[in-house]
Amino acid sequence: MAQNVSFTQMKDGTKADYELLANSEHAYVALTADRVLDELRRQGQASIEGYKITRLDHGLQAATRAQRDGADIDWIVGALLHDIGDGLAPQNHDRFSAEVIRPYVRWDVAWVVEHHGIFQMIYYAHHYGWDENARDKFRDHPCFDSCAAFCERWDQASFDPAYETETLAHFEPMLREVFARKAYDSAVIREGFVSPLPVDPTTKNAGTHKCSGVSNSSNGVIAATKPSNGSAPA
């Protein structure tokens, strides 16, 4: 029979109570990858209507494109999960998705996932009378080029039902490897380092430029005058 804490208000908890919870939390955190996989599977069953593919298929296609371009595991898992927040946070799914992966991937990958919504607006915002160049507020950020390339090569292009996409089972070992990492390990996060996207095989250009310094906007909030993710395409 599972043990429970003695309190009904946290302020009344004892050391023994919180030691019990620490042990329980360790076991719970260890199952994060399972819960993320469950959410991905749900995206294959219940998705935004109107698209030609499900949100699961979109994530799989983005990750497949990233892997075939030669991206490393952080970029692949970032591509796979960039829309994982769609179900619970459709109006700010980009930030939600970034928080899911932030403890386990490089900071630039998390930044790109966090801001991909506003960068995606360049493709469709004019149809709604919005500012398609809203991303320009981040023009001087060291991750600007990475985010633009991520959206161009792996996000906006990944709505094709005819594209030969890898299965969730193919990506599961990579996802589990990432979520098995120590959370917020500085050796993983590498704050301030901008990892180059692989060269685009269609243009022979890399996805980033070299910049020094880190903008304060890396932890900022996207202006909410229009949906940060676009409640339209993502």
N, C-alpha and C positions, 0 to 999 in steps of 0.2 A: 504494500500500500504506500502510495506516495506521501512524503512528508509535506506539510504546509507550514507557513510562517505563523507566528502567534498573534500578529497584529492585524488590525483592521484600518489603522492609519499608519503611514510610513514613519511618522515621527515617534511612534511607540515601539518600533522594531528594535530588537536586541542584536548583539554581535552574532549570536548563533543564527538568528534569522537571516542576516545578511550573508553569512558564510554559506548557508543553505542555498540562498538565491544565486550566489556566485557560482556554485557548483552546477545549479540548474541552467544558468545562463550559458555556461561553457558548452554544455551538451546541446543547447538550443542553437547557439551560434554555429556549431559544427554542422548543422543541418541546413544552413542558409542556401547552399547550392541546390539542395532538393526542393526548397520552396521556390527558388528562381525557376528551376526547370518546370515545376508545376504551373507557374504563372505563364511561362512560354507555351505550354500545352494548352492552357485556357485561351491564349490568344489565337490558337488554331481552331477553336470552337466558337468563340464569341469575339467578333471583330467589328471595326467600323464598316458599315455597309457602303457600297458604291465603288470600292476598289475592285480590281480584277483578282487580287490575291489577299489572303488573310495577313494580319499583323505578324503572325508567326512566320509565314512564308517571306514576308518583307525582311524581317530580321535575319532569317536564314540566308536570303539572297544577298543582303548587304555583307554578311560575314563571309559568304562564299567568294564574293568579289574581292573582299579585302585579302583573304587567304591566297587567292589565285594571283593577286598582284604582288604577293610576297611580303605582306604585312606580318608583324610579329604578334604574339599571343595577346598582348594588351589591346592592340588595335582590332584584332579579330573579335575578341570578346566584347569590346566596346561597340563594335558594329552590330553584333548579335543582339545586344541588350539596349541599344540606344533608344528604343521605344518601349521598353519594359514597363514604363509608367503609364502607358495609354489607358489601361483599364481603370486604375484608381485615381489617376490625376490627368484627365484628358485636357484640362486647360493649362497645365504646366508640366506636361509629361517629360519635357527635356530635363528640367531641374530634378524632378523625381528620379528619373532614370540615372542621372549622374550621381545622386546620393547613394543609390544601390551599389554602384561599382567603386565609388571614390575611395573607400578604405583599402582597396585591393589592386588598383592599377596606377600607372603613372599619372601625375597631376595633369599633364597636357591632354591625355585621353579623356579624363573626367571633365576637363574644361570644354573640350570639343563637344562631348555629349551634352553637357549643360547648356551650351549655346547653339546647338545645331538647329533648333527651332527658328530662331531669328535669322540665321544664315539661309535656311531653306526658303524664307519669304522672297528671296530674289527670283524664284521660279514662278511664283503665283500671286504675290500680294497685289499686283496691279489689277488683277481680276476682281478684287474686293474694294478697290480704291484705297488700299493701304500703301505704306512706304516700302517698296521693294528693296530699297537700299538701307534699310534700318540697321543692317549689320555694320555699316560704315562707322558707327560709334566705336567699334572695336578695331578699327583699321590699324592702329599702332600697337595692338597687343601682339606679343610674340607667337601666339597660337592662331592668329587670323588666317594665315595661309593654310595651316593644317585643317582648320574647320571648313574653309572654302573647298579644299580638295576632298575632304571626307564627304561633304554633301554632294559635290559634283560626281565623284566616282563611285561612291558606295551607297549613298542614301537616295537621292532623287532618281537614280537610274534603276533602282531595285523594286520595280512594280511590274515586272515582266513575267507573265505566267508561262512563257515559252523558254525562259532561261533555265538551264540545267543546274539546279541548286542542290547543295549537300543537305543531308538530313540532320535533324537535331541530334541523333545518336553520334554522328560524326563530330559534332562540336562539344558534346557533353564532357569528354575528358579534359578539354581545354578549359571549359567553364569551371569544372571541379578543381582543376589545378589553381586557377586564379583565386577562387573563394577559399581555398585551403591555406592561402598565404596569411602571414601575421598581419592583422589590420594596422594600417597607417605605418607600416615599416618604411623608414626613411630611405632604405636601399631600394625599395620598390617605387615609392612615390616620386622621388627625385625632383623635388620642388625646384622649378626654374629651368629644368632641362626640357628642351623642345626636341622630341624624337622625330627624325625625318620619316615621312611616309615613303614607302617604296616608290621608285620611279614609275610614272604612269606609262604603261607599255604603248599607249596610243599616241603619246606626245613626247615621251622620253624626258619628261620634266618631273622633278621631285615635287612633293606636296608642301614643302615648307621653305622658309627662308631663315637665315641665321639672325637672331636678334638677341640682345643682352638685356637682362633685367626682367622683372615680372610686374605686370600691371596690377594695381589693386582691384581691377575689375574681375580678376580670376575668381574672386569669392563674392562677386557682386550679384545684384538682382537685375534681371532684364526688365526694362520698362514694360509695364503691363497695360499700356494704352491700347495695344492690340494683343491678341493671344500670343504668348511668348513662344509657343510651339506651333502657332497657327492651329486653331481648332480644326483647320482644314489639313492639308498634307503635312507630313512630318518626316 
